[in-house]
């Protein structure tokens, strides 16, 4: 971010934008929610901006049960991070890039490292073999096959294939677990690596897609459980 775009509200780069798509695809193709944080402010600031201070979110998700948002943000030189925003929190959060990478000070300008106006990540890991080099954010499990896993957020590292999970309770990380032994190999013995994306089906079951085009489903250790769709 050599131009410091992420901390510059006059730039669209390094931001998370929030719009309402038009049903049916008619023009105008989207509108701006009136409760976006910069609506009605300076005309030079894009009204679609919801949050800033992000480097390269890969990827973000909403918890289907409560609307809480998780943002996995890829670092530059040293730290990967997961940010968390409860659904009842207003927009306008500053996640700290480029003066802060994770919770480490970069020495770069634009904001005060770990300042009171910044929102710190809830989890970080460093760029070493025990951690990784490029985070791939996942989903919060809300399926029916593993009810004891409800509310648990999964994520992996694209390079090292390390995988983890945790659960947010009252704004704090709980039940942090390293999942390498469970998610590194499929039930057919195939190595699961270079995961680029997660997804979930209508039952809330979670899938992982790797760079080679394979798609894997997270299932109980005892094998896949087929559940009926949840009631509407």
N, C-alpha and C positions, 0 to 999 in steps of 0.2 A: 504494500500500500504506500508507494513512495510519495504519492500526492496527498496523503492523509485524508482520503475521501471518507473513510468510515466515521470519523469524528466531525465531518463537515456536513451540516444539515442542508447546505445548498447543493450537495451532490446526492444522486440517487444510489450511488455505489456503497457497499458495506452496510446496507440497511435491510430490514425486513419490512415489506410493504403489505398493506391490508386493504383489500377491495371487496366489493360485492358484485360478482358477475351478473350480467343481465340474463334473466331466464329466457331461453329460446334463441339467444345469440343475436338479438337485434341491436342496432346501433342506438344509443351509445353502448358499448360492449361491457362496460362496468360503471359503477358509481362509487363514491367515496363514503364510507360510514361516517356519520356526523360526530361519533365519539372518538374518532382518530385523534391523537394528541396534538396535531399541528393544524387541524382544521380551523380556519378563521384567523390564523396567525399571519406571519409575514408572507407576502405573495410570492417570495422567492423560494420558500420552503415547500416541497412537494407534500400535499395533503395526504398522500397515500402512505407516508412513512409511519410505521408502527413502533419500530425499535431500531437502534443503531449500535455502533461499536462492535460489529461482527466482521469476521475475516472471510470465512468460506464455509457457511453452514452445510453440513453433509451428514445426516439430513435432519429435518425437524418433523415432529409428530404431535398430534393431540391425543390425550387420553380419552378414549371414547366414552368413558363413564362419567367424567367430570369436566372435560374441556381443558385441563391443564396442559401446558405446552412444554415440550422438551426440545432443546436445540443442541445438536452436536456440532461443534465448530472446530474445523481443522486448523491447527497451529501453523506457524511459519518455520521456526528454528528449534523449538524446545518443548512445547507443551500442547497437548490436546485437551479439550474441555467439553463438559456437558453443562448447559445452562437450563434453568427451570423457571417457568412463569406460571403461577396459579391462575386459574381462569378469572378470578375476581380482582386481579391486579390491572390497573389502567396501563395503557401504552406509554411510550416515551422512555422506556428503560434503555440505559447505556451499558452495554456488556464489556466495554473497556478496551477493545482493540482500536488503536495500535500501541497505546502506551502500556497496556497490560496484555500479556499472553498467559492465559490461565490466571494465576495469581502472581506471576513473575513480572518484574519490571523490565521493559525492553530498552528503556532509555530514549525512546522516540517521543515526539511531541504530539500534542492534540488534546491531552487530558492529564489528570494527575493520577499516577499509578496507584491502584487500590484506594482511590479517593472515595469519599462518602457518597458521591453522586453516581458511582458505578455499581452495577449489580454483578457480584462475584459468581463464578461457576459453582455448581454443587459437587462436581467431581472433576478431577484432572488426572492426567498421567503424562509422564515425561517420555521424551524420544530416546528410549533405550530398548534393548531386546525384551526386557521384562515388561515394557509398556507397549510402545508402538510409535508409528510415524504418520498415520492418517486415519482419523476416526471415521467410522460409519455409524451414524445414529440409527437406533431401532425403533421399537414400538413398546407400548405398555400392554401387557397381557391381560385380556378380559374374556378369554375363551371359557368353554365349558369342560374341556378335556382335563384340565389341571386346575381345579378351583382353588387349591392352596397357593397358586401362583398369582392370583389376582392382584393387580396393581404393581407388578414387577416390570421394570423397564430394562430391556436388553440392548446391548450395543457391542460392537467389535472394533478391532483395528484391521484395516485393509491389508497392511504390510505384514504384520507379525501373526495375524489370525488369533491373537488373544481376544477373549470375550469375557464380558462381565454383566452383572445385573445388580439392580438395587431397587428399593422402594422408598418413595417419598411419603413421610408421615408428619403432618403438622409442619411442613416446610423444611424438614430435616431428612437427610439420607439415612435409611436403615437397611438392614439385611443385605449389605454389600457382599457379593459373592463373585469369585473368579470361576468362569464357566468353561474353561478350556477342555477339561476332561469330558464334558457333556456335549459340547457343540463342535468339537474339532473334527469328528468323524461321523458320517451318516450311518444309519442302521445297516446299510449294505456294505460298509467298509470303505466308502469313498471319502477322501480328505476334503473337508469343507474349507476353502480358502479364498482369499481376495473377495470378500463379501462387499458388494457395492450398494445394496439396498435391502430394506425390510418392507414387509407389507402384512396386512391382516385381512382375513376373509369376513364374510357376514356373521360368522359365529365367534369372531374375536380371536381365532387361532392365528399364530404368527408364522410367517415365511421369511426365508433369507434367499437372496439371489446373488450368485457369485459372478465374477467377471467373465467366466467362460460360458455363461448362459444357463447353468444349472439352478434349479429352485428347490430349496429344502424346507421342510415343515418341522417346526419344533414340536416334539411329541413327548409323552411321558416315557420314562425309562422302560416301562413294561410294554410299550408299543402304542401304535396309534389308536385313539379312541374317537369314534364317529358319534357326534352329538347332533341332536335335533336343533334346528335354528332357534335362537332365543325368541320369546314372545314379543310382538310389536309394542 
